[in-house]
């Protein structure tokens, strides 16, 4: 190696040595030492901050995934409950329809029975009215406690018939209807009984 400042600098390349002042070298050395001290702190701080941000983001992502999974489970649960509720609703509709059909059948049967009872009552009361013209037959048929029961039935029937008129006489009412014949026959029997 050649000494600095000697004339043999031809053998040494210029890139290997640089001439600087001692004060600049000390300042450069101080700055280098400061960078060595502060750079790890800065990098570690930034690295730790980004690491914490990454961990927080991963935790948030994991929490969101858990929430999404819970929402999926809840959704599946509600779908299952909806299907059960729809099945129950359909079953109730079918039962309600069946009940309505049974109710309509029962109404029809009740109407038929009411018509039959009215026709039969009209016929029986008409016969009884005709028989009641004979005083002995009236005493025989309505003797004892039977008369009181019969008059109670007659009173209830006539009262119900009058209430069904709603206080207003219906125009063009069919006097030959079974209902009218039934009530008139009962009134006739009472009249015949009162004369005997």
Residue, then its C-alpha position, 0 to 999 in steps of 0.5 A: x500500500x502506498x502512503x497518502x500523498x506520495x507520488x506512487x498513487x498510480x498503482x492505487x485506484x481512486x475508488x479505494x481511498x477517499x480523503x475527508x476531514x476528521x470532523x466530517x468523519x466524526x459526524x458521519x460516525x455519530x450519525x451512523x451510531x445514531x442510525x444504528x440505535x434508532x433504526x431498530x427502534x423505529x423499524x421495531x415500532x412500525x413492525x410491531x404496529x403493523x403486526x398488531x394491526x394485522x393481528x387485530x384485522x385477523x381477530x376481526x376477520x375471525x370474529x366476522x367469520x364466527x358471526x357469519x357461521x352463527x348467522x348461517x346456523x340461525x338462518x338454517x334453524x329459522x328455515x326449519x322452524x318455518x317449514x314446521x310452521x308451514x306444515x302445521x298451518x297447512x294441517x290446521x287449514x285441512x282440519x278447519x276445512x274438514x270441520x267446516x264440511x262436518x259442520x255443514x253436514x250437521x246443519x243439513x242434517x239438523x235442517x232435515x230433522x227440523x223439517x221432519x219434526x215439524x211435519x210430524x208435529x203438524x200431522x200429530x197435532x192435527x190428528x190430536x185436534x180432530x180427536x180432541x173434539x171428543x171430550x172423553x178422548x181428551x180426558x184420556x189423552x191429557x189426563x193426570x200430569x200429562x196435561x201440564x207437560x203438554x200445556x208447557x210445550x204448547x206455551x213454549x212453541x207458540x211463544x217461539x213462533x210469535x218471537x220468530x215473527x219479529x213483531x211484524x207480520x210477514x207478507x204473503x205468509x204461507x198459511x198451509x206451511x207445516x209450521x203454521x199448521x203445527x201451531x194452529x193445531x196446538x192452539x185448536x187442541x188447547x181450545x178444545x180442552x178449554x171447552x171440555 
